[in-house]
Amino acid sequence: MWKKIVLACFALFLIYPSVTLADIKDDIPNQKGDIYVQDPYNYLSPSVKQKVNQQAKITDQQTTAQIGFLLVQSLHGNTIQEYAVEAFRKYGLGDPEKNNGVLVVMSIEDRKAWIEVGYGLEGVLPDGKVGRILDEYTTPALKGGNYDAAVEQTYTVLVKEVMSEYNGTATPAKEASGNPFLWAIGLLGGGAIAFVLWKVLTRNMNKEEKAHVLFVFLQLFQVILSAIARNNNGGKGGGNSSGRGGSSGGGGAGRDW
């Protein structure tokens, strides 16, 4: 009898960790949109989400390093470190050979934050430095309920460290949105020039010939508008960016606020 009880307890002891990890994985949101900002409860403003996504995508393309943010409502009883490690594994941030991913997890109701660092970036982002980043940039903004500032400020300092690892520069990528006022002036000017050209070219044409030329001009105008739209979206297409399959080094640091 006692032998059976001991064996059952031992089996439960072996099974419990895998069950716990399965529960954590179930709690981690599936990727939606680009991998760099996962915000299923919309704590961030659309402008900040778009800005960080654009800049992180450029950093990814330049270095293969991926910096991601995950904002969740609750950890559902898990520790922030366990949750961050499993989220990192699920999203696969960073290159699978360089393991150069970083994941910042913020649990709003639990008031906890953690920065998990991949193996390949532990040299430039050791635990002590990560803790200072949280103390100086992340948690002060979180204490004030300013999630936008917490993400922007944390991203800015992280990307400086990452870029310095690869090419010695410390300048984050510029936003690729352009100036909408200048685009409007360009469109109006281009439309005026196109109208003058159409009048000159069709001066001696009949109605059918004019209609054909007008159709060609409209097609050209549509191509120009499509090019402008692609440029305002960062000049890249092809769907959402995902993790490359990198691994976490188990390094990092966390803070309450």
C-alpha positions as CSV (number, residue, x, y, z in Angstrom):
1,M,0.0,0.0,0.0
2,W,2.6,2.5,1.1
3,K,4.8,1.5,-1.9
4,K,2.0,2.4,-4.3
5,I,1.5,5.8,-2.6
6,V,5.2,6.6,-2.8
7,L,5.3,5.6,-6.5
8,A,2.3,7.8,-7.2
9,C,3.8,10.8,-5.4
10,F,7.1,10.3,-7.3
11,A,5.2,10.1,-10.7
12,L,3.3,13.3,-9.8
13,F,6.6,15.0,-8.9
14,L,7.9,14.1,-12.4
15,I,4.8,15.1,-14.2
16,Y,4.2,18.4,-12.4
17,P,6.8,20.5,-14.2
18,S,5.6,19.5,-17.7
19,V,2.0,20.3,-16.7
20,T,3.1,23.7,-15.3
21,L,5.0,24.5,-18.5
22,A,2.0,23.5,-20.6
23,D,-0.3,25.8,-18.5
24,I,2.1,28.7,-19.1
25,K,2.2,28.1,-22.8
26,D,-1.5,28.1,-23.0
27,D,-1.5,31.5,-21.2
28,I,0.9,33.1,-23.7
29,P,-1.0,35.0,-26.5
30,N,-0.5,33.8,-30.1
31,Q,1.4,36.2,-32.4
32,K,-0.8,38.9,-34.0
33,G,0.8,41.2,-36.5
34,D,4.6,41.8,-36.5
35,I,6.4,39.9,-33.8
36,Y,8.0,43.0,-32.3
37,V,5.0,44.3,-30.4
38,Q,2.4,41.9,-28.9
39,D,-0.3,43.9,-27.2
40,P,-3.5,41.8,-27.1
41,Y,-5.2,44.1,-24.6
42,N,-4.3,47.4,-26.4
43,Y,-2.4,49.1,-23.6
44,L,-0.3,51.0,-26.2
45,S,-1.4,53.7,-28.6
46,P,-1.6,52.7,-32.3
47,S,1.1,55.3,-33.1
48,V,3.7,53.9,-30.6
49,K,2.9,50.4,-31.7
50,Q,3.4,51.2,-35.3
51,K,6.6,53.2,-34.6
52,V,8.3,50.5,-32.6
53,N,7.3,47.8,-35.1
54,Q,8.8,49.8,-37.9
55,Q,12.0,50.6,-36.1
56,A,12.4,47.0,-34.8
57,K,11.8,45.6,-38.3
58,I,14.7,47.7,-39.7
59,T,17.0,46.6,-36.8
60,D,16.0,43.0,-37.6
61,Q,16.8,43.5,-41.3
62,Q,20.1,45.1,-40.6
63,T,21.4,42.8,-37.8
64,T,19.0,39.7,-37.6
65,A,18.6,40.7,-33.9
66,Q,15.0,40.9,-32.8
67,I,13.7,43.0,-29.9
68,G,10.2,42.2,-28.9
69,F,7.6,43.5,-26.3
70,L,4.8,41.5,-24.8
71,L,2.2,43.3,-22.7
72,V,-0.3,41.0,-20.9
73,Q,-3.0,41.6,-18.4
74,S,-1.9,38.8,-15.9
75,L,0.6,36.1,-15.4
76,H,-2.1,33.8,-14.1
77,G,-0.1,32.8,-11.1
78,N,3.2,32.1,-12.9
79,T,6.4,33.9,-12.0
80,I,7.4,36.6,-14.4
81,Q,10.7,34.9,-15.3
82,E,9.0,31.6,-16.1
83,Y,6.4,33.4,-18.2
84,A,9.1,35.4,-20.1
85,V,11.2,32.3,-20.8
86,E,8.3,30.4,-22.2
87,A,7.1,33.4,-24.3
88,F,10.6,33.8,-25.7
89,R,10.6,30.1,-26.7
90,K,7.2,30.4,-28.2
91,Y,8.0,33.4,-30.3
92,G,11.5,32.3,-31.2
93,L,13.1,35.7,-31.2
94,G,16.5,36.1,-32.8
95,D,18.5,34.2,-35.3
96,P,18.7,30.4,-34.5
97,E,22.5,30.4,-34.8
98,K,23.2,33.8,-33.2
99,N,20.5,33.6,-30.6
100,N,20.3,37.4,-30.6
101,G,16.8,38.1,-29.4
102,V,15.4,40.2,-26.6
103,L,11.9,40.0,-25.1
104,V,10.5,42.6,-22.7
105,V,7.4,41.3,-20.8
106,M,5.1,43.6,-18.8
107,S,2.3,42.2,-16.8
108,I,0.0,45.1,-16.0
109,E,-2.2,43.7,-13.2
110,D,0.7,42.0,-11.5
111,R,2.8,45.1,-11.9
112,K,5.9,43.2,-12.9
113,A,8.3,43.5,-15.8
114,W,11.1,41.3,-17.1
115,I,13.7,41.5,-19.8
116,E,14.8,38.1,-21.2
117,V,18.0,38.1,-23.2
118,G,19.2,35.5,-25.8
119,Y,22.6,33.8,-25.5
120,G,24.2,35.9,-28.3
121,L,23.5,39.3,-26.6
122,E,24.4,38.4,-23.0
123,G,27.8,40.1,-23.6
124,V,26.3,43.5,-24.2
125,L,23.2,43.0,-22.1
126,P,24.4,41.3,-18.9
127,D,21.9,41.0,-16.0
128,G,23.2,44.0,-14.1
129,K,22.9,46.3,-17.1
130,V,19.4,44.9,-17.8
131,G,18.4,45.7,-14.2
132,R,19.6,49.3,-14.6
133,I,17.6,49.7,-17.8
134,L,14.5,48.6,-15.9
135,D,15.3,50.9,-13.0
136,E,16.0,54.0,-15.1
137,Y,13.7,53.7,-18.1
138,T,11.0,51.1,-17.8
139,T,9.6,51.1,-14.2
140,P,9.5,54.9,-13.7
141,A,7.1,55.2,-16.7
142,L,5.1,52.1,-15.6
143,K,4.6,53.5,-12.1
144,G,2.9,56.6,-13.8
145,G,0.8,54.4,-16.0
146,N,2.5,55.6,-19.1
147,Y,2.9,52.4,-21.0
148,D,3.8,54.2,-24.3
149,A,6.8,55.9,-22.6
150,A,7.8,52.6,-20.9
151,V,8.0,50.8,-24.3
152,E,9.5,53.6,-26.3
153,Q,12.2,54.4,-23.7
154,T,13.1,50.8,-23.1
155,Y,13.3,50.1,-26.9
156,T,15.5,53.1,-27.5
157,V,18.2,52.0,-24.9
158,L,18.0,48.4,-26.0
159,V,18.5,49.1,-29.7
160,K,21.5,51.2,-28.9
161,E,23.1,48.3,-27.1
162,V,22.2,45.9,-29.8
163,M,23.5,48.1,-32.7
164,S,26.7,48.7,-30.8
165,E,27.3,45.0,-30.8
166,Y,27.1,44.7,-34.5
167,N,28.6,47.8,-36.1
168,G,29.6,50.2,-33.3
169,T,26.8,52.7,-34.0
170,A,24.3,53.8,-31.4
171,T,21.7,55.4,-33.6
172,P,18.2,53.7,-33.7
173,A,16.6,53.4,-37.1
174,K,14.7,56.4,-38.3
175,E,10.9,56.3,-38.7
176,A,9.9,55.7,-42.3
177,S,6.6,57.5,-42.3
178,G,7.5,60.7,-44.2
179,N,5.9,64.1,-44.1
180,P,2.2,63.9,-45.1
181,F,2.1,67.7,-45.9
182,L,5.0,67.3,-48.4
183,W,3.3,64.3,-50.0
184,A,0.1,66.3,-50.5
185,I,2.0,69.1,-52.2
186,G,3.8,66.6,-54.4
187,L,0.5,65.0,-55.4
188,L,-1.1,68.3,-56.2
189,G,1.9,69.5,-58.2
190,G,2.1,66.2,-60.0
191,G,-1.6,66.3,-60.8
192,A,-1.3,69.8,-62.2
193,I,1.6,68.8,-64.5
194,A,-0.2,65.7,-65.6
195,F,-3.3,67.8,-66.5
196,V,-1.2,70.3,-68.6
197,L,0.5,67.4,-70.4
198,W,-2.8,65.8,-71.1
199,K,-4.2,69.0,-72.6
200,V,-1.1,69.5,-74.8
201,L,-1.0,65.9,-76.0
202,T,-4.7,65.6,-76.8
203,R,-5.1,69.0,-78.4
204,N,-5.6,67.6,-81.9
205,M,-7.2,64.2,-80.9
206,N,-10.7,63.1,-81.2
207,K,-12.8,61.9,-78.3
208,E,-11.9,58.3,-78.6
209,E,-8.2,59.0,-78.7
210,K,-8.5,61.4,-75.7
211,A,-10.3,58.7,-73.7
212,H,-7.5,56.3,-74.4
213,V,-4.8,58.7,-73.3
214,L,-6.8,59.6,-70.2
215,F,-7.0,55.9,-69.3
216,V,-3.2,55.6,-69.6
217,F,-2.7,58.7,-67.4
218,L,-5.1,57.3,-64.7
219,Q,-3.2,54.0,-64.7
220,L,0.1,55.8,-64.2
221,F,-1.4,57.8,-61.4
222,Q,-2.6,54.7,-59.7
223,V,0.9,53.2,-59.9
224,I,2.4,56.3,-58.3
225,L,-0.1,56.3,-55.5
226,S,0.7,52.6,-54.8
227,A,4.4,53.4,-54.6
228,I,3.8,56.2,-52.1
229,A,1.6,53.9,-49.9
230,R,4.4,51.3,-49.8
231,N,6.9,53.9,-48.9
232,N,4.8,55.2,-46.0
233,N,4.5,51.7,-44.7
234,G,8.2,51.3,-44.4
235,G,8.9,50.2,-48.0
236,K,8.4,46.6,-47.1
237,G,5.7,44.1,-48.0
238,G,5.3,40.3,-47.8
239,G,3.3,39.9,-44.6
240,N,4.1,40.1,-40.9
241,S,7.5,39.5,-39.4
242,S,7.9,36.4,-37.2
243,G,10.6,35.1,-34.9
244,R,13.5,33.4,-36.6
245,G,13.9,30.6,-34.1
246,G,16.3,32.0,-31.6
247,S,16.8,30.7,-28.0
248,S,16.8,32.4,-24.6
249,G,20.0,32.2,-22.6
250,G,18.1,32.3,-19.3
251,G,19.7,35.6,-18.6
252,G,17.8,38.8,-17.8
253,A,16.3,40.7,-14.9
254,G,13.0,41.7,-13.5
255,R,11.4,44.4,-11.4
256,D,8.1,45.2,-9.7
257,W,6.6,48.6,-9.9
